[in-house]
Amino acid sequence: MDFDDVIRIGSELPDVEVSTSYGTPALKVRGKAFCRLWGDEERERKGPDVDGEVLVVFVDVAEKRAWIQTSDGALFDQAHYHGHGAMLVKLDQVDEDLLLDVLEQSYRLKAPRTLLRRLDDIA
């Protein structure tokens, strides 16, 4: 997977726009980023030695550990995000079903209720 796949999958959600956040490519819903790529500078300052693109997504803090433990290494945490509702996705290791799940969960944390109702009507 790569960011083109993120765009393809994420664009199936209501009112998603391709934009930037912190100077990196991102997907937003009504102006709020729900996922974004790690930038090169960010990777150098904060990141583990990870090859390939890394996506930042939002997650309920209470569910974060379970997401990471069941992902076979595709999802991970890093010191900068400890205790926060965000986790990291290794795009070259994640499968399409898991990517869809994490994008939808992240979207649900940022989208307004009107769009969540529309999403639930689609599903």
Summary of the structure (lengths in Angstrom):
residues: 123
radius of gyration: 13.6
end to end distance: 23.6
largest distance: 42.0
contacts: 363
relative contact order: 0.21
helix: 42%
strand: 24%
